[in-house]
Amino acid sequence: MNLTIHVWRQKSREAKGGFVAYKAENISPDASFLEMLDVVNESLIEKGEESIHFEHDCREGICGSCGMMINGVAHGSRGKAMATCQLHMRHFKEGDEVWVEPWRARAFPIIKDLIVDRSGLDTIIQAGGFISVNTGSAPEANMIPIPKPVQELSMDAAACIQCGACVAQCPNGAAQLFTSAKVSHLGLLPQGQPERYERVVRMVEVMEEMFGSCTMFGECEAVCPKAISIDFIARMNRDFIAAKFKSQKEISVGV
Amino acid sequence: MTWVGNFYRSAIGKKAVMAVTGVILFGWIFLHMVGNLKLYLGPEHLNEYAHWLQTLGSPAVPNKGMLWISRIVLLVCVVFHIHSAVALTIVNRKARPVGYRDRDYLAATYAARTMRWGGVIILLFVIYHLLHLTTGQAHRDFIENDPYHNVVSGFQVWWVAAFYIIANLALGFHLFHGLWSMFNSLGLTHARFNPWRRNFATAFAIIITAANISFPLAVLTGIVR
């Protein structure tokens, strides 16, 4: 199949960017979106032009490296819980015009073309700090019994691959779905209880320094490649509000 | 009290305040709508109800005492509801300084996307509504202590009725998203009751909007005169 792709090209953080149109020719419908970009890049290299820069790694939807706005939707899959690498060209039609843009948020400055700096998400993780575990040899796996539904809910949150699609799709550039997933997967488990309230406050405070706030549009949930539910946002709000109502001594925040 | 300021400084705190003030305003709007249904029972009933509101709580509180207490509570709620909304909107605009060329919404409802402008329409309407039917400056034929006459003669002007209908549609959309969203803002998620939250918001948005819109329509069509 043959398509026209309009790709955002930007040389560096400070440089001014713009859309450039390319022909994507003889693309197999079974190719992934990234493979289509590979084909375009090969033709660019042959012509001696600079290839389109984009992030990618596992190409099977588990690393969270790839990600771009495709026709105004993060990862381009329109509610099918896929990362960009899992989106296949059969979702497009012959002769389509496809607009490809990088994630846009103040916290995600563009490094080059479609690559953005997502280290803001790492900063939130770092703010969460440690969890209390005993050092030494690995403990027996079944030492702490955890009900199956709780395990599963925690795993649903832990499925987050930190791709940043939630921030990119959110009209407010908010990282609530990401942060709530990270807060909840530990907050649900017994191992995460000692620092539960301290952690949510620290992570939320760092999140709010960089990202927007939630208006419950539900856009993040619709583009999340791991289909993480916005119920986790409510869970994070509950823990944060509860933490703020606790005495400082109880949770040792700021002590 | 520093923790109160600390709490309100955070975006989640502002959303919680927006939810609590919103639910108070919603409760009041619901009671206001129920009281107004007396319009269908005739002038004596509506005017008697209006008189009862003024003397509510008497003699424990002076005449119009409860009215002023509720007015102050509502005013405080409105101020915090709007302040939190404006402050969060500014934060959100800053979080995405450069927008997309085109963007598509997958899940956001029309109601969710019009919360801000809907809120502005409702605020302008409330100001007009107070000048129209409470103080009477915006009313051509205002008679003190005769709300039935003021309502009916007010709605007989077609563009006044139209404005009331448009504003109440905006209110309906605002409630449709707000009444659902507030559960999340306050962290109220529960596997069993989660589907009820959407139904609750839909039901009350429809009930309040339908009843409120029926008043100007009833006057325009001559059912109430």
Boltz contact constraints between the chains, C-beta under 6 A:
constraints:
  - contact:
      token1: [A, 69]
      token2: [B, 100]
      max_distance: 6.0
  - contact:
      token1: [A, 72]
      token2: [B, 100]
      max_distance: 6.0
  - contact:
      token1: [A, 72]
      token2: [B, 102]
      max_distance: 6.0
  - contact:
      token1: [A, 72]
      token2: [B, 103]
      max_distance: 6.0
  - contact:
      token1: [A, 72]
      token2: [B, 104]
      max_distance: 6.0
  - contact:
      token1: [A, 73]
      token2: [B, 104]
      max_distance: 6.0
  - contact:
      token1: [A, 79]
      token2: [B, 106]
      max_distance: 6.0
  - contact:
      token1: [A, 99]
      token2: [B, 101]
      max_distance: 6.0
  - contact:
      token1: [A, 101]
      token2: [B, 100]
      max_distance: 6.0
  - contact:
      token1: [A, 104]
      token2: [B, 96]
      max_distance: 6.0
  - contact:
      token1: [A, 104]
      token2: [B, 98]
      max_distance: 6.0
  - contact:
      token1: [A, 105]
      token2: [B, 96]
      max_distance: 6.0
  - contact:
      token1: [A, 106]
      token2: [B, 95]
      max_distance: 6.0
  - contact:
      token1: [A, 106]
      token2: [B, 97]
      max_distance: 6.0
  - contact:
      token1: [A, 172]
      token2: [B, 92]
      max_distance: 6.0
  - contact:
      token1: [A, 172]
      token2: [B, 95]
      max_distance: 6.0
  - contact:
      token1: [A, 173]
      token2: [B, 95]
      max_distance: 6.0
  - contact:
      token1: [A, 173]
      token2: [B, 96]
      max_distance: 6.0
  - contact:
      token1: [A, 208]
      token2: [B, 11]
      max_distance: 6.0
  - contact:
      token1: [A, 211]
      token2: [B, 95]
      max_distance: 6.0
  - contact:
      token1: [A, 212]
      token2: [B, 91]
      max_distance: 6.0
  - contact:
      token1: [A, 212]
      token2: [B, 92]
      max_distance: 6.0
  - contact:
      token1: [A, 212]
      token2: [B, 95]
      max_distance: 6.0
  - contact:
      token1: [A, 213]
      token2: [B, 11]
      max_distance: 6.0
  - contact:
      token1: [A, 213]
      token2: [B, 88]
      max_distance: 6.0
  - contact:
      token1: [A, 213]
      token2: [B, 91]
      max_distance: 6.0
  - contact:
      token1: [A, 213]
      token2: [B, 92]
      max_distance: 6.0
  - contact:
      token1: [A, 216]
      token2: [B, 181]
      max_distance: 6.0
  - contact:
      token1: [A, 216]
      token2: [B, 184]
      max_distance: 6.0
  - contact:
      token1: [A, 217]
      token2: [B, 108]
      max_distance: 6.0
  - contact:
      token1: [A, 217]
      token2: [B, 112]
      max_distance: 6.0
  - contact:
      token1: [A, 218]
      token2: [B, 107]
      max_distance: 6.0
  - contact:
      token1: [A, 219]
      token2: [B, 107]
      max_distance: 6.0
  - contact:
      token1: [A, 219]
      token2: [B, 108]
      max_distance: 6.0
  - contact:
      token1: [A, 222]
      token2: [B, 106]
      max_distance: 6.0
  - contact:
      token1: [A, 222]
      token2: [B, 107]
      max_distance: 6.0
  - contact:
      token1: [A, 231]
      token2: [B, 189]
      max_distance: 6.0
  - contact:
      token1: [A, 234]
      token2: [B, 184]
      max_distance: 6.0
  - contact:
      token1: [A, 234]
      token2: [B, 187]
      max_distance: 6.0
  - contact:
      token1: [A, 234]
      token2: [B, 189]
      max_distance: 6.0
  - contact:
      token1: [A, 237]
      token2: [B, 12]
      max_distance: 6.0
  - contact:
      token1: [A, 237]
      token2: [B, 187]
      max_distance: 6.0
  - contact:
      token1: [A, 238]
      token2: [B, 187]
      max_distance: 6.0
  - contact:
      token1: [A, 240]
      token2: [B, 12]
      max_distance: 6.0
  - contact:
      token1: [A, 241]
      token2: [B, 16]
      max_distance: 6.0
  - contact:
      token1: [A, 241]
      token2: [B, 187]
      max_distance: 6.0
  - contact:
      token1: [A, 244]
      token2: [B, 7]
      max_distance: 6.0
